[in-house]
Amino acid sequence: MPGPSRSPVLTYLFSCLIALIALCGYWYGLGRPVVLPDAATPTHKLQCASYTPFDKDQSPFDQPFTLRPARIDADLALLATRFDCIRTYSMTGLEAIPELARKHGLKLMLGAWVNANPVDTAKEVNALIKAANAYPEVVTAVIVGNETLLRKEVTGPQLAKLIRQVKAQVEQPVTYADVWEYWLQYPEVASAVDFLTIHLLPYWEDDPKGINDALAHVAQIRRTFGNQFAPKDILIGETGWPSEGRQRKTALPSRVNEAKFIRGFVTMAEQNGWRYNLIEAFDQPWKRASEGAVGGYWGLFDADRQDKGVLAGPVSNLPYWPFWLSVGGVISLLTLALAGRVTQTRSAMVIPLLGVFGGCCIGTWGELARVTSRFYGEYAWAAALVVLNLLVLAHAALMLSARQGWRGRAFGWFERRAGWWLSAAGFAAAVMMLAMVFDPRYRSFATPTLWLPALFYLFRPVRVPRREVALLAFIVGAGIIPQLLREGLSNPQALAWAAVSLLMTLALWRSWRVSGICATGQPAQTPPPARTPG
């Protein structure tokens, strides 16, 4: 008797040790600092960075539109420690920026926002001309419009005429800024400017470039433009890499990849004598509404004006990894407490690993939801998925427990409602699959939310409403191939989403099948889960 009684305990302790190592290894692996060559030092300033003056709770769509002078002053003081120049995009609310730039020893590439409304455009252009003439020692160039041709708000001849009007009224060089392809499509604009300002963003290309190919792509386009439009100079007016967001083919947003791109680009640009402007100074959360989560995370500093480690020093993809390690640890301990004393070797081996797996899934989704959620509805959706995963984790822990006393009653309660948990997971998977098939560009993959319910209910089918679950299984399963065709097989995030969707489809199918067998009273190869008394 002593031998068998000790066996589950030893297995349990060994499994707990493996689970602890796995938990720490997972979160440290995501967050460990990476050391790269520095791009900026206290004695080496960079050329220029895009600056928009909004605080993290502000947006250009706010009504009324108000900017905070103290914020702009503090921002320029910070940027002056790393850059010689800043680029702006609009004159609205920024009338004081030339004076503040002079105060902090910064030069300005001053921009006017050009759109389809001629009245708004005239106001912007008049303010631009006035500031350029009032501060000739601060404003080094003026930019008439940003990606206006891309947005199809004006024609090429209209823009060229406007540029010539500005050139006649200022002393500074005049340019226009747009994605590099549009300079090839509108040669009349190229002939009107003093120099070309091209945007080179490998992540946003129609054929996105991964971090290993991004710098070579930038160099190729820059050299092509330098040769084609000589003797006019070329300014790389926007280039950068996002630190958060969904993967596009091989282009993976991350802080480490942002640092690799920026530091590598600066070295390349300075070796070749290129003029450049980095996008952008600070993360802009308001951009997530129109560009998806990735739009808010192009900054060299975060929205709180904290250094992201992009320019110098060690950089981490997950600087808050100790917090998520703690969350995962708490979830793991709660799983162990819920399961209670183990009496079987299999349960002793599985329960600690189950707690760590659930904690990692929930923590990973928590971090993903933190950076990707944009509206109250998305935050509510994220919270609902966390609750769902906690319910499934509790069900799994109670199933592996000895089911004595209150644990037996609790397990019975979960068993009677398990069909609802699976149906809810299937509904979430179907909704997200439809979004990934028909409107995926600005959506992130919510893969961590499905691993736990898909795997658990795949191996333990439950009674479900058959018609509804059949529809959900069809939607999720049918979307796998179209989703992969849209994303490409080179996208690991898309492959992971396809894998978990396949598991969810199989889990729904198994429960659909078991429910049908139970309804007809025929014997089943896989019997429905037994219910404990009470």
C-alpha positions, 0 to 999 in steps of 0.5 A, a space after each residue: 500500500 505505501 508504494 501506490 500511495 506515494 506514486 501520485 505524490 511524486 508524480 505531482 511534485 515532478 509535474 509541478 516542477 516541470 510546470 514551473 519551469 515551463 511557465 517561467 521559460 514561456 514568459 521570459 522567452 517572450 520578454 527577454 531583453 535583446 542587445 543590438 547596436 545603438 542608433 542614437 547616443 547622447 553625442 549622436 543625434 538623428 536627423 528627423 522624426 514625425 511628430 503629432 502633438 496628441 496625448 494618449 487620450 486625444 484624437 484629431 477627430 475630437 470636438 472641440 479640437 484642443 491641443 495642450 501647449 505644455 504637452 508640446 513643450 515637453 515633447 519637443 524638449 524630449 525629442 531635442 535630446 535625440 533629434 535635430 529636426 521634427 516633421 509635422 503634418 498639419 498647421 491646425 492647433 500648431 501655430 506655436 510650434 515654430 517658436 517652441 522648436 526654436 526654444 529647444 534648438 530643433 529645426 522644422 519640416 513644416 507640413 500643411 494638410 491638404 484634402 478635398 475641401 478647398 476651404 480647409 486646404 486654403 486655411 492650412 496653406 495660408 498658415 504654412 506660408 505665414 509660419 515659414 516666412 516668420 521663422 526662416 531660421 527654424 523652418 528648413 522645408 515646407 511640405 504641401 500635403 501628405 498622401 493626398 494622392 493616395 487618398 484620391 482627394 485631389 488630382 495631380 494637376 491640382 496638387 502641382 498648381 498648389 505647390 507652385 503657388 506656395 513656392 512663389 511665396 516662401 524661401 524654403 524648399 517645397 515638397 509633397 509627401 506620399 508613398 513611393 509608387 505615387 511619384 511614379 504615377 504623377 510625374 507632374 507633381 515630381 516636376 513641381 517640387 524642389 525635392 521628392 519626399 517618399 514614404 517607404 514602409 515595408 510592413 504596409 507594402 502590397 507585398 509585405 517585406 519581413 524584417 530580414 528583407 525590409 532594409 534591402 527593399 528600402 535601399 533598392 527603392 531609394 537608389 532607384 529614385 535617386 537615379 531616376 529623378 536626379 538631380 533632384 534630391 530624395 528625402 525618405 519622409 517616412 520609414 519605420 516598423 510597428 512594435 505591436 499588431 497583426 502579422 502580414 505574411 512575413 512582416 511581424 510587428 514587435 519591439 525587437 523588430 522595430 529596433 532592428 529596422 530603425 537601427 539598421 536603417 539609420 546606419 545604412 542611411 548615414 553610410 549612404 548620405 541619405 536624408 531621412 525622417 523616422 515615423 514616428 516620435 510617439 505611439 498614437 493610440 487614436 490611429 488604431 481606430 482607422 488602421 487597426 491595432 498596428 496603427 497605434 504602435 509606430 512610435 520610438 516612445 510609447 504614448 506615455 512618452 516612455 522609451 521603448 528601447 528602439 533607438 538604444 540599449 536593450 529592447 524587449 518584446 514584452 517589457 511587462 513579462 514579470 506581471 504576466 508571469 505573476 498572473 500565470 502563476 496565480 491562475 496555476 495555483 488556483 487550478 491546483 487548489 480547485 483540483 485539490 488532493 490527487 489520487 490518480 497518477 494521470 491526474 497528478 501529472 496533468 493538473 499542474 501542466 493544465 494550470 500553466 497552459 491555461 495561465 499562458 493562454 489567458 495571459 497571452 490573450 490579456 496582453 494581446 487584448 491590451 494592445 489591440 482593443 480599440 473600443 468599449 465593445 472590443 474590451 468587453 469582448 476580450 473580457 468575455 473570452 477571458 471569463 470563458 477560458 476561466 470557466 473551461 479551465 475550472 471544468 477541466 480541473 474539476 474533471 481531474 479532481 477526486 470529485 468528493 464533497 463540494 468538488 463533486 457538486 461543482 463538477 456536476 454543475 459544470 457538466 450540466 452547462 458544459 454544452 453552453 461553454 463549448 457553444 460559446 467558444 464555437 460562436 466566438 470562433 465563428 465570429 472571428 473566422 468570418 472577420 478574418 476571411 472577409 475583413 482581415 486587414 486591421 484585425 489581430 489573430 485571437 488564437 490564444 482564446 481558443 486553444 484551451 476550449 478546443 483541446 479540452 472539448 476535443 478530448 471530452 465531448 459534451 451534449 450540445 444543441 446540434 443544429 446550432 453547433 453544426 452551423 458553427 462547425 461549418 463556419 469555422 471549418 469552411 473559413 480555414 482555407 480562404 483565411 490561409 489563402 488570404 494570409 499566405 503560408 509564410 505567416 505563422 500567425 495565420 498558420 496557428 489560427 488555422 490550426 486552432 480553428 481546425 481543432 475547434 471544428 473537430 471539437 464541435 463535430 465530436 460533441 455534435 456526433 455524441 449528442 446525436 448518438 445520445 438523442 437516438 439512444 444508440 451505443 456510441 464509440 465515444 460515450 458521453 461524459 459520465 455525470 457524478 451524482 448530485 
